[in-house]
Amino acid sequence: MHVRILLLLCVCWARRVTAFPDGQVEESCQSMATNHTHFESQISSSPYKVSVNSTTFTPGQTITGEGRVLCSEYLLYTSVNWC
């Protein structure tokens, strides 16, 4: 009985998520503008630092990188692979 109630609550609170399976919206790729509305641009320096091992690449080549993000009280270090 409790499982059914929990399942019903989860279904009621679930939100619809729309994603773009091929990446960003085509209009954003052409203009390099995000087209978000009702937001002001950030004028302070960026809290993010991203560095990669190459400035150019060819299709199929793997690029490795490292990013650092300061979130609240935690300093997160992430290592990513882009291809």
Rosetta constraint file for C-alpha pairs under 8 A:
AtomPair CA 1 CA 5 HARMONIC 6.51 0.50
AtomPair CA 2 CA 6 HARMONIC 6.12 0.50
AtomPair CA 3 CA 7 HARMONIC 6.03 0.50
AtomPair CA 4 CA 8 HARMONIC 6.07 0.50
AtomPair CA 5 CA 9 HARMONIC 6.21 0.50
AtomPair CA 6 CA 10 HARMONIC 6.21 0.50
AtomPair CA 7 CA 11 HARMONIC 6.22 0.50
AtomPair CA 8 CA 12 HARMONIC 6.17 0.50
AtomPair CA 9 CA 13 HARMONIC 6.13 0.50
AtomPair CA 10 CA 14 HARMONIC 5.90 0.50
AtomPair CA 20 CA 24 HARMONIC 6.32 0.50
AtomPair CA 20 CA 25 HARMONIC 7.00 0.50
AtomPair CA 24 CA 28 HARMONIC 6.74 0.50
AtomPair CA 24 CA 29 HARMONIC 6.75 0.50
AtomPair CA 25 CA 29 HARMONIC 6.65 0.50
AtomPair CA 26 CA 30 HARMONIC 6.46 0.50
AtomPair CA 27 CA 31 HARMONIC 6.39 0.50
AtomPair CA 28 CA 32 HARMONIC 5.19 0.50
AtomPair CA 28 CA 33 HARMONIC 5.31 0.50
AtomPair CA 28 CA 34 HARMONIC 5.63 0.50
AtomPair CA 28 CA 35 HARMONIC 7.12 0.50
AtomPair CA 29 CA 33 HARMONIC 7.60 0.50
AtomPair CA 47 CA 69 HARMONIC 6.62 0.50
AtomPair CA 47 CA 70 HARMONIC 6.44 0.50
AtomPair CA 48 CA 67 HARMONIC 7.33 0.50
AtomPair CA 48 CA 68 HARMONIC 5.99 0.50
AtomPair CA 48 CA 69 HARMONIC 5.17 0.50
AtomPair CA 48 CA 70 HARMONIC 7.17 0.50
AtomPair CA 49 CA 67 HARMONIC 5.71 0.50
AtomPair CA 49 CA 68 HARMONIC 5.50 0.50
AtomPair CA 49 CA 69 HARMONIC 7.04 0.50
AtomPair CA 50 CA 65 HARMONIC 7.16 0.50
AtomPair CA 50 CA 66 HARMONIC 5.93 0.50
AtomPair CA 50 CA 67 HARMONIC 4.43 0.50
AtomPair CA 50 CA 68 HARMONIC 6.68 0.50
AtomPair CA 51 CA 65 HARMONIC 5.59 0.50
AtomPair CA 51 CA 66 HARMONIC 5.60 0.50
AtomPair CA 51 CA 67 HARMONIC 6.51 0.50
AtomPair CA 52 CA 63 HARMONIC 6.93 0.50
AtomPair CA 52 CA 64 HARMONIC 5.85 0.50
AtomPair CA 52 CA 65 HARMONIC 4.10 0.50
AtomPair CA 52 CA 66 HARMONIC 6.51 0.50
AtomPair CA 53 CA 63 HARMONIC 6.55 0.50
AtomPair CA 53 CA 64 HARMONIC 5.99 0.50
AtomPair CA 53 CA 65 HARMONIC 6.27 0.50
AtomPair CA 54 CA 63 HARMONIC 6.76 0.50
AtomPair CA 57 CA 61 HARMONIC 6.29 0.50
AtomPair CA 57 CA 63 HARMONIC 7.57 0.50
AtomPair CA 59 CA 83 HARMONIC 7.77 0.50
AtomPair CA 60 CA 83 HARMONIC 6.27 0.50
AtomPair CA 61 CA 83 HARMONIC 5.99 0.50
AtomPair CA 62 CA 81 HARMONIC 6.96 0.50
AtomPair CA 62 CA 82 HARMONIC 6.01 0.50
AtomPair CA 62 CA 83 HARMONIC 4.48 0.50
AtomPair CA 63 CA 81 HARMONIC 5.99 0.50
AtomPair CA 63 CA 82 HARMONIC 5.09 0.50
AtomPair CA 63 CA 83 HARMONIC 5.81 0.50
AtomPair CA 64 CA 79 HARMONIC 7.89 0.50
AtomPair CA 64 CA 80 HARMONIC 6.21 0.50
AtomPair CA 64 CA 81 HARMONIC 4.58 0.50
AtomPair CA 64 CA 82 HARMONIC 6.01 0.50
AtomPair CA 65 CA 79 HARMONIC 6.24 0.50
AtomPair CA 65 CA 80 HARMONIC 5.54 0.50
AtomPair CA 65 CA 81 HARMONIC 6.20 0.50
AtomPair CA 65 CA 82 HARMONIC 7.48 0.50
AtomPair CA 66 CA 77 HARMONIC 7.65 0.50
AtomPair CA 66 CA 78 HARMONIC 6.06 0.50
AtomPair CA 66 CA 79 HARMONIC 4.70 0.50
AtomPair CA 66 CA 80 HARMONIC 6.10 0.50
AtomPair CA 67 CA 77 HARMONIC 6.34 0.50
AtomPair CA 67 CA 78 HARMONIC 5.53 0.50
AtomPair CA 67 CA 79 HARMONIC 6.47 0.50
AtomPair CA 67 CA 80 HARMONIC 7.75 0.50
AtomPair CA 68 CA 75 HARMONIC 7.39 0.50
AtomPair CA 68 CA 76 HARMONIC 6.02 0.50
AtomPair CA 68 CA 77 HARMONIC 5.02 0.50
AtomPair CA 68 CA 78 HARMONIC 6.46 0.50
AtomPair CA 69 CA 75 HARMONIC 6.23 0.50
AtomPair CA 69 CA 76 HARMONIC 5.49 0.50
AtomPair CA 69 CA 77 HARMONIC 6.82 0.50
AtomPair CA 70 CA 74 HARMONIC 6.32 0.50
AtomPair CA 70 CA 75 HARMONIC 4.82 0.50
AtomPair CA 70 CA 76 HARMONIC 6.37 0.50
AtomPair CA 71 CA 75 HARMONIC 6.24 0.50
AtomPair CA 71 CA 76 HARMONIC 7.36 0.50
